[in-house]
C-alpha cells in the first residue's frame, strides 16, 4: 500500500539559523529528500508564501518530484478571506477538504466526540485537527 504524508504546515521543512546575531528560519532541503525516501506521496499545504513553495519545489529531487503535491498561499486564497467568511469559519477548512478530495483521501466531514461534560457532540471538519478526520490508514499527518 502506498504511504502518504500530509504536512498542513511547512514548519517540519524549516530549520533555524543564526546569521549576524539574528535568528531566522530557512528551508531545510534534506527534509524534502527524507520525505521522498519514506513516502509514496507527499502533500504539503500551507499559507506560507508562494516564494517559499517555489524553494520547496526546487529542492525536491527531480526523480521524485511527481510524488509531491504543493499547495501554497495562492491556492488557499481562492477560498476567500477569513475576515469575509467570519471568525468561526477558517477558509483553510474548505481548502483542505478540496485537497483531500483531489488526492482521493477518505475523510469525515464531521465526527462525534465526547466533550468535557461527557456529552456526545458533533464536531465539524477542522484543518487544525486534520489527523482526527482522516479515515485512511495509509495517511500520516506530520506536524
MARBA-760507 format. One line per field, with one value per residue: residue number from 1; residue in one letter; z, x, y of N, C-alpha, C in turn. Coordinates in steps of 0.001 Angstrom, whole numbers, always signed. Atoms other than C-alpha are relative to their C-alpha. Last residue first. Layout:
// residues N
i	c(NUM ...)
aa	c(A ...)
nup	c(Z ...)
neast	c(X ...)
nnorth	c(Y ...)
caup	c(Z ...)
caeast	c(X ...)
canorth	c(Y ...)
cup	c(Z ...)
ceast	c(X ...)
cnorth	c(Y ...)
***
This chain:
// residues 143
i	c(143 142 141 140 139 138 137 136 135 134 133 132 131 130 129 128 127 126 125 124 123 122 121 120 119 118 117 116 115 114 113 112 111 110 109 108 107 106 105 104 103 102 101 100 99 98 97 96 95 94 93 92 91 90 89 88 87 86 85 84 83 82 81 80 79 78 77 76 75 74 73 72 71 70 69 68 67 66 65 64 63 62 61 60 59 58 57 56 55 54 53 52 51 50 49 48 47 46 45 44 43 42 41 40 39 38 37 36 35 34 33 32 31 30 29 28 27 26 25 24 23 22 21 20 19 18 17 16 15 14 13 12 11 10 9 8 7 6 5 4 3 2 1)
aa	c(X X X X X X X X X X X X X X X X X X X X X X X X X X X X X X X X X X X X X X X X X X X X X X X X X X X X X X X X X X X X X X X X X X X X X X X X X X X X X X X X X X X X X X X X X X X X X X X X X X X X X X X X X X X X X X X X X X X X X X X X X X X X X X X X X X X X X X X X X X X X X X X)
nup	c(-455 -671 -64 -1235 -59 +694 -843 +764 -252 +1113 +990 -588 -300 +1225 -546 -1145 +504 -311 +503 +1442 +353 +1356 +852 +1368 +955 +307 -877 -1391 -465 -1336 -1079 -1337 -816 -1409 -18 -538 -1229 -725 -1380 -315 -131 +1230 +1073 -315 +186 +1451 +478 -326 +842 +1351 -97 +165 +1409 +492 +1169 -279 -960 -1398 -372 +725 -546 -1293 -1082 -621 -845 +854 +215 -1109 +30 +1077 -357 -694 -42 -767 +338 -905 -1187 +329 -11 -813 +200 +1230 +1031 +135 -814 +546 +1285 -295 -549 +1152 +691 -804 +170 +1227 +1270 +190 +485 -1021 +177 -857 +233 -1048 +362 +1425 +394 -883 -269 +1259 +288 -943 +442 +1193 -475 -390 +1163 -180 +452 +1438 +484 +1018 +272 +231 -1235 -523 +890 -501 +94 -504 -1003 -312 +1093 +7 -1132 +540 -347 +28 -838 +147 -1065 +320 -1207 +23 +0)
neast	c(+30 -1238 -35 -577 -336 -1281 -1115 -913 +378 -426 +1065 +1200 -258 +56 +66 -905 -1345 -917 -1370 -164 -998 -527 +221 -393 +1103 +385 +1156 -457 -612 +512 -976 +587 -185 +268 +409 +1336 +55 +1263 -242 +733 -1007 -810 +826 +194 -1288 -202 +984 -484 -1156 +494 +818 -871 -10 -1359 -312 +174 -980 +406 +782 +1264 +755 +587 -723 +500 +1130 +1172 +700 +925 +1041 +938 +900 -492 +1100 -266 +1109 +283 +666 +1399 +804 +1202 +511 +783 -763 +451 -849 -1353 +50 +276 -1240 -902 +385 -510 -1454 -237 -82 -1345 +110 -217 +925 -389 +879 -147 +581 +291 +1410 +888 -469 +27 +1408 +432 -576 +764 +1314 -123 +190 -973 +341 -182 +267 +1054 +468 +1443 +741 -275 -907 -340 -1415 -390 -1053 -819 -968 -941 -928 -1346 -876 +854 -563 +650 -274 +220 -7 -796 +828)
nnorth	c(-1392 -401 -1466 -490 -1419 -135 +442 +832 +1385 +857 +121 +590 +1402 +796 +1354 +20 +305 -1087 +112 -151 -1011 +129 -1162 +280 +22 +1382 +268 -45 -1245 -257 +118 -75 +1199 -272 -1408 -251 -786 +82 +393 +1235 +1050 +52 +577 +1424 +673 +145 +984 +1340 +318 +305 +1216 +1169 +401 -143 +817 +1426 +511 -67 +1182 -62 -1126 +364 -656 -1217 +377 +166 -1281 -236 +1037 -340 -1098 -1183 -945 -1215 -892 -1105 +543 +295 -1228 +245 +1362 +127 +716 +1392 +872 +77 +715 +1414 +566 +132 +1230 +1109 +10 +764 -723 -555 -1375 -1021 -1116 -1113 -1137 -1006 -1291 +99 -48 +749 +1365 +757 +300 +1038 +1271 +398 +455 +1410 +876 +1064 +1338 +201 +1346 +75 +1355 +104 -217 -1338 -718 -1316 -325 -1322 +125 -1173 -174 +1123 -10 +172 -1122 -1188 -1052 -1298 -964 -1403 -819 -1229 -1196)
caup	c(+12158 +10057 +9142 +8149 +5526 +4773 +7437 +5525 +7745 +8023 +10438 +13579 +11730 +10329 +13761 +12755 +9349 +11134 +9977 +12058 +15591 +16648 +20354 +22724 +26251 +28896 +30140 +28683 +25289 +23916 +20192 +17062 +13753 +10871 +7207 +7615 +5452 +2681 +621 -3129 -3813 -5151 -2268 +362 -1253 -1517 +2176 +2982 +1117 +2764 +6252 +5303 +4798 +8590 +9553 +13067 +12642 +9530 +5829 +4839 +7503 +6618 +3007 +211 -959 -3856 -1283 -207 -3604 -3742 -325 -1272 -2175 -3223 -4304 -4289 -5933 -9347 -7923 -7183 -9825 -9861 -6195 -4383 -3546 -6422 -5403 -1802 -2966 -5128 -2077 -155 -2973 -2907 +654 +3531 +3690 +3928 +2116 +1578 +231 -23 -1995 -1987 +1387 +3169 +698 -699 +2828 +3617 +463 +1437 +4921 +3375 +1635 +5017 +4098 +6146 +9535 +11147 +14173 +14127 +15733 +12417 +10974 +13287 +11736 +12344 +10132 +8140 +6437 +9560 +9867 +6379 +7857 +6962 +6050 +4741 +4181 +2094 +2131 -817 +0)
caeast	c(+3431 +3127 -234 +235 -2002 -2085 -4754 -7326 -10136 -8797 -10835 -8705 -5418 -6731 -7298 -6230 -7861 -11206 -14141 -17288 -17548 -20692 -21347 -21744 -21899 -19336 -19114 -15591 -16883 -17441 -16850 -18952 -17316 -17864 -16879 -15003 -12020 -11009 -8035 -8638 -5992 -8437 -10828 -8121 -7092 -10752 -11364 -8110 -9203 -12619 -11069 -8336 -11017 -11483 -15095 -15938 -14488 -16426 -16200 -15098 -12384 -11191 -10634 -11787 -11300 -9102 -6638 -5702 -4182 -2313 -776 +759 -493 +2224 +1640 +4832 +5105 +5872 +9048 +10524 +13288 +13752 +14879 +12748 +14739 +13324 +9736 +10441 +12028 +8976 +6819 +8748 +8093 +4398 +4366 +3304 -469 +106 -381 +2199 +1057 +3720 +3072 +5000 +6550 +9821 +12528 +10715 +10085 +13788 +14676 +12298 +13846 +17337 +16347 +15942 +14156 +15033 +14141 +15670 +17771 +19624 +23063 +24870 +23218 +21571 +19835 +16535 +15484 +12295 +10656 +8800 +7370 +5824 +2388 -535 +2047 +408 +2404 +1073 +2248 +1288 +0)
canorth	c(+18423 +15312 +13783 +10137 +8565 +4831 +4331 +6410 +7754 +11277 +13421 +13127 +13751 +17021 +18559 +22081 +21512 +21359 +19260 +19788 +18424 +16580 +16247 +13320 +14612 +13719 +17314 +17699 +16600 +13093 +13032 +12539 +13311 +15688 +15937 +12640 +11797 +9414 +10570 +10588 +13285 +15847 +15043 +15651 +18935 +20027 +19350 +21153 +24283 +24309 +24082 +26577 +29220 +29291 +29812 +30954 +34438 +35265 +34460 +37967 +38215 +34717 +35773 +33576 +30004 +31143 +32467 +28927 +28103 +31435 +30749 +27425 +23956 +21523 +17921 +15854 +12423 +13939 +15477 +12040 +11785 +15563 +15632 +18201 +21340 +23396 +22636 +23671 +26930 +27640 +26899 +29567 +32032 +31099 +32367 +30144 +29698 +25985 +22723 +19999 +16638 +13955 +10769 +7495 +8248 +7427 +8385 +11438 +12712 +12426 +14374 +17161 +17304 +17472 +20716 +22500 +25710 +28758 +30128 +33179 +34046 +37347 +37590 +38036 +34964 +32464 +29500 +27790 +24894 +24612 +21642 +20449 +24008 +23964 +23356 +21106 +18429 +15279 +12108 +9223 +5633 +3466 +0)
cup	c(+692 +427 +847 -75 +1381 +67 -676 +829 -688 +356 -1160 -1026 +499 +252 -1141 +672 +1152 -469 +358 -355 -1525 -270 -1378 -854 -1373 -859 -250 +1012 +1482 +518 +1326 +1033 +1367 +761 +1437 -8 +394 +1290 +747 +1393 +465 +23 -1284 -1094 +238 -288 -1491 -413 +271 -923 -1382 +148 -234 -1436 -516 -1170 +171 +892 +1427 +429 -693 +565 +1304 +1101 +784 +796 -852 -187 +1084 -125 -1095 +214 +861 -136 +911 -540 +1016 +1188 -261 +26 +772 -197 -1246 -1090 -77 +790 -589 -1296 +325 +458 -1259 -665 +789 -298 -1181 -1411 -45 -608 +1136 -307 +1002 -399 +1201 -531 -1511 -433 +729 +208 -1255 -243 +896 -530 -1173 +475 +345 -1148 +258 -321 -1505 -414 -1009 -337 -147 +1249 +552 -914 +523 -156 +432 +1056 +259 -1090 +1 +1108 -629 +416 -96 +986 -320 +1223 -403 +1315 +0)
ceast	c(+1295 -89 +1218 +75 +546 +530 +1362 +1249 +952 -246 +361 -1101 -1260 +117 -72 +48 +994 +1393 +806 +1489 +133 +950 +608 -389 +554 -1261 -593 -1119 +361 +724 -712 +1096 -619 +221 -296 -268 -1454 +86 -1333 +313 -588 +994 +806 -826 -156 +1321 +215 -981 +484 +1147 -483 -778 +876 +21 +1397 +383 -63 +1005 -515 -907 -1359 -844 -710 +899 -542 -1247 -1253 -802 -1044 -1112 -1024 -1078 +417 -1161 +147 -1153 -362 -793 -1482 -954 -1297 -629 -860 +814 -400 +900 +1392 +52 -165 +1330 +834 -352 +615 +1495 +254 +72 +1360 -216 +134 -939 +385 -856 +150 -637 -145 -1463 -1038 +418 -116 -1450 -414 +494 -869 -1337 +79 -198 +1146 -381 +229 -180 -1133 -362 -1509 -804 +162 +1055 +213 +1496 +371 +1048 +972 +1081 +951 +1047 +1363 +758 -910 +649 -733 +302 -74 -142 +866)
cnorth	c(+366 +1450 +360 +1523 +341 +1435 +136 -354 -991 -1456 -926 -260 -715 -1493 -1019 -1368 -88 -390 +1243 -49 +11 +1151 -265 +1203 -325 -90 -1385 -246 -65 +1247 +229 -240 +235 -1299 +438 +1496 +195 +808 +62 -537 -1333 -1150 -170 -686 -1504 -737 -256 -1085 -1416 -402 -416 -1297 -1227 -509 +320 -899 -1508 -692 +67 -1154 +144 +1143 -317 +496 +1188 -388 -163 +1276 +293 -1041 +305 +1051 +1193 +986 +1219 +836 +1081 -548 -269 +1198 -269 -1383 -240 -681 -1473 -944 -179 -797 -1478 -600 -216 -1334 -1153 -80 -935 +587 +689 +1373 +984 +1160 +1084 +1200 +928 +1287 -66 -69 -835 -1451 -862 -397 -1148 -1335 -449 -558 -1490 -1000 -967 -1437 -28 -1444 +58 -1446 -89 +329 +1413 +614 +1413 +172 +1420 -341 +1149 +108 -1204 -61 -270 +1259 +1219 +961 +1297 +855 +1464 +771 +1250)
***
